[in-house]
Amino acid sequence: EFIYSHNLTVDGREILFHIWDVPNSQQAEEGSSEEKRIQWADSFVLVYSICDRASFNILPLKIQFIKAAKEGQNQEKVPIVIVGNKRDLQHQRVVSSEEGRLLALSLDCGFYEVSAAE
């Protein structure tokens, strides 16, 4: 786990981001440190590998857990973006772009595919 801080100017306003980079855990458990992280955050970026079906398949459970923890308190929609990583490894792809887009659409999340290497 790492926390990164980053300043960015958006529309003339200085914004400080704190990014909590958390390794994937296969199960979300109530009362866990994962629930505490969810309470800490204002928005979420969930990253999966397009070369790893298991990292993709865990997303619906994680998103349901996040929404239950955040939206149940204040009834506001929590910003969640799903990101497929390793777009540069097309020859190893096991999760299609269409699957990612459809999952994001069904869960009311944003969607992008990227390559951290590029």
C-alpha positions as CSV (number, residue, x, y, z in Angstrom):
1,E,0.0,0.0,0.0
2,F,1.2,3.5,-0.9
3,I,-0.3,6.9,-0.5
4,Y,0.7,9.4,-3.2
5,S,0.0,13.1,-3.1
6,H,-0.3,15.2,-6.2
7,N,-1.1,18.9,-6.8
8,L,-3.0,19.8,-10.0
9,T,-4.5,23.1,-11.2
10,V,-8.1,22.6,-12.6
11,D,-10.0,25.6,-13.9
12,G,-7.6,28.0,-12.1
13,R,-8.0,26.2,-8.7
14,E,-5.3,24.3,-7.0
15,I,-6.4,20.8,-6.0
16,L,-4.5,18.4,-3.8
17,F,-5.1,14.7,-4.6
18,H,-4.2,11.9,-2.1
19,I,-4.1,8.6,-4.0
20,W,-4.2,5.5,-1.9
21,D,-2.8,2.7,-4.0
22,V,-4.1,-0.6,-2.6
23,P,-3.2,-4.1,-3.8
24,N,-6.0,-6.3,-4.9
25,S,-7.7,-8.4,-2.3
26,Q,-9.9,-11.2,-3.6
27,Q,-12.6,-10.7,-1.0
28,A,-14.3,-7.6,0.5
29,E,-15.2,-8.2,4.1
30,E,-17.2,-5.9,6.3
31,G,-15.3,-4.3,9.2
32,S,-12.0,-4.9,7.3
33,S,-9.4,-2.3,6.5
34,E,-10.9,-2.2,3.0
35,E,-14.1,-0.7,4.4
36,K,-12.0,1.9,6.3
37,R,-10.3,2.8,3.0
38,I,-13.6,3.2,1.3
39,Q,-14.8,5.6,3.9
40,W,-11.6,7.6,3.5
41,A,-12.0,8.0,-0.3
42,D,-14.1,10.5,-2.3
43,S,-13.9,8.6,-5.6
44,F,-12.6,5.3,-6.9
45,V,-10.5,4.0,-9.8
46,L,-10.6,0.2,-10.0
47,V,-7.8,-1.2,-12.3
48,Y,-7.8,-4.6,-13.8
49,S,-5.4,-6.3,-16.3
50,I,-6.9,-7.1,-19.7
51,C,-4.6,-10.1,-19.5
52,D,-6.1,-11.4,-16.2
53,R,-9.7,-12.5,-16.2
54,A,-9.7,-12.9,-12.4
55,S,-8.8,-9.3,-11.9
56,F,-11.8,-8.4,-14.1
57,N,-14.2,-10.8,-12.5
58,I,-13.8,-9.4,-9.0
59,L,-14.9,-5.9,-10.0
60,P,-18.7,-6.3,-9.6
61,L,-18.3,-7.5,-6.0
62,K,-15.9,-4.6,-5.2
63,I,-18.1,-2.0,-6.8
64,Q,-21.2,-3.3,-4.9
65,F,-19.2,-3.2,-1.7
66,I,-18.1,0.4,-2.4
67,K,-21.6,1.5,-3.3
68,A,-23.2,-0.1,-0.3
69,A,-20.6,1.6,2.0
70,K,-20.7,5.0,0.4
71,E,-24.1,5.6,-1.1
72,G,-26.0,4.0,1.8
73,Q,-24.8,6.9,4.0
74,N,-25.6,9.9,2.0
75,Q,-27.6,8.8,-1.0
76,E,-25.2,10.5,-3.4
77,K,-23.7,8.7,-6.4
78,V,-20.1,7.8,-5.7
79,P,-17.7,8.4,-8.7
80,I,-16.2,5.1,-9.8
81,V,-14.1,4.5,-12.9
82,I,-13.1,1.1,-14.2
83,V,-9.7,1.0,-16.0
84,G,-8.4,-1.8,-18.1
85,N,-4.6,-1.8,-18.0
86,K,-2.0,-3.3,-20.3
87,R,-3.6,-2.2,-23.5
88,D,-0.1,-2.6,-25.1
89,L,-0.3,-6.4,-24.6
90,Q,-3.1,-7.1,-27.1
91,H,-1.6,-10.5,-27.9
92,Q,-2.2,-11.6,-24.3
93,R,-5.7,-10.1,-24.0
94,V,-8.4,-12.2,-22.3
95,V,-10.9,-9.5,-21.5
96,S,-12.3,-7.6,-24.5
97,S,-12.8,-3.9,-24.5
98,E,-16.5,-4.5,-25.1
99,E,-16.7,-6.6,-21.9
100,G,-15.2,-3.7,-20.0
101,R,-17.5,-1.2,-21.5
102,L,-20.6,-3.3,-20.8
103,L,-19.6,-4.0,-17.2
104,A,-19.1,-0.2,-16.6
105,L,-22.4,0.6,-18.3
106,S,-24.3,-2.0,-16.2
107,L,-22.7,-0.7,-12.9
108,D,-23.1,3.0,-13.8
109,C,-19.3,3.6,-13.9
110,G,-16.9,5.3,-16.2
111,F,-14.6,3.2,-18.4
112,Y,-11.1,3.6,-20.0
113,E,-8.4,1.3,-21.3
114,V,-4.8,2.4,-20.9
115,S,-1.3,1.2,-21.0
116,A,0.9,2.2,-18.0
117,A,3.9,1.1,-20.1
118,E,3.1,3.6,-22.8
